[in-house]
Amino acid sequence: MDYYDRIKKQLIYMLHDPYLAEDMVQEVFLRLYEHPPKNEEHMGAWLYRVAKNVALNRIRSDRSRMLREARVWEMDGPHVYTPFQQNEEVMHVREVLNAMDERDRTILIMKHSGYSYDEIAKVLKVKKTSVGTLVARAQRKFKELYGEV
């Protein structure tokens, strides 16, 4: 159906999450299947309206859930990131990683994903004995950029 891509783009724009938008597109077309509009001439408008409502319901639901979780975390004592704060932190880390050169970014991602120095050395085509130094330099660069960005 030629509406699929347009609805998906609309939902990505509204939700800022392509994976969630993909799920919501499926929900929109499921609603089309279950309750089609009476007049097929207005199919695009109907799909747009349903997609908008689905997205707004999801946004409201997420916001309500985050507020409930934040209230619970406030009761539990030590500060814990709310989902919103955690999402902000993830975006900040991604910005910093994107500002780094490819080699340093690769080293940090591999190191923090559990790869061994031997595996990192093979991917980067360097000696295994150099990996520790390269990791330390990349971490130092990350910390410097983290404070700036």
N, C-alpha and C positions, 0 to 999 in steps of 0.2 A: 504494500500500500504506500502511496507517495506521501502520505501524511506522517508516517513514522518518523522520518528524519526531522521534520519541522517540529513535531511534538517533543522529540528528544532534545533538540537544541533549546527549545523553550524551557524545558525542565532543568537542563544543565544551567541555564542562565539564572533560573529562580533558586535552585538548590545548591549551586556551586560544588556539585559532586557528581561526576559522570557515572559512577557506579550506582549511586542511589537513583539518579535520573533514569538509568536503564531499567531498574526495578519498577519505578513509577510509570514508565511508558507501558510496561506490561500490564500494570493495573488499569491504566486508561483504556487499553484495547480490550481488556477483559470486561470492563464496564460496557464498552461498545458491543461486545458479543452478547452480554447478558441483557442489556437494555438499550437497543439501538434507537437512534432518534426517529421520530415519525416522518420527518421530511429529509430525505437524503441530499437534497440540494444544499442544505446547511451543515453538511458533515464536518467541514473544516472548523466552523465556528463552534459546533458542538464539542468536537475533540479539544479545541483550544480551551473552552470553558471547563471541561472536565479535568484537563491537565492542570489548569490553574487551581482549581479547587483541591485536587489531590495534593499538589505541592504545598498550598497554604495549610491544609490539614496536617501535613507532615511537619511543616515548620512549627505550627502551634503545638503539636504533640511533642516534638523534640524540646522546644522551649519549656514547656510545662514539666517534662521529665527532668530536664537539667535543673530547674528551680527546686523540684522535690529532692533531687539528689544533693544539691548544694545545702539545703536545710538539714538533711541527715548528716552530711559531713561536718557541718558547723557544730553539731551536737557531740560529735565523736572526739573532740579535743584537738589533736595536732592538725595543722593545715594540710589538706590534701587538695590537689588540683581538681577543679570542677571539669567536666567534659569540655566546656568552652575554653577554659584556661589551658587544658591539655592540647586542644586543637590549635590554639594560638602558639603554643610552644613548638608543636610539630611544624607549623608553617614557618616559624622563625628559624628552626634548625634547617629546614629545606632551603630557605633563602641563603643561609650561610654556606651550606654545601654547594649550592649553585654558583656562589661567588668564588669558590675555590677552583684551582685548576684540576683537570681531570684526574691526574695521577694521585693527588692528595685525597680527593673525594673518594676514589676507588679504594685507596688504602684504608681510610676510615670506615667506609661501609663494609668492606670485607672483614676488617678487624672486629668490628662490633656486631657482625653477623655470625661470628664464631669460626671463621676460617683460621687455619694454622699459618704460622710464618712461612712454612714450606709452600703451602698453597698460594699464599700472597706473592711469594717470590716467583713462582712459576708464571702467574698471571702477568706480573709486572716485568718479567724477564730481568730480574736482578738477583744478586747472591742472597741466600737466606740470611747471612750474617748482617746484611744491610737493612733488613726489614725493620728491626727494632728502632734504628735511628730514623728511618723514613716515617714510621708510625709516630714517633715522638715529635718530629718536625711538623707533621700534618696536624697533630693534636694541638700543638702550640699555635699554628696558623688559625685553626678553628676557633680557639679561645680568643685570639686577637679579633677576628672578624665577628665573633658572637657578640662582643661588647659594642662593636661599631654599628652593625646592621640593625 
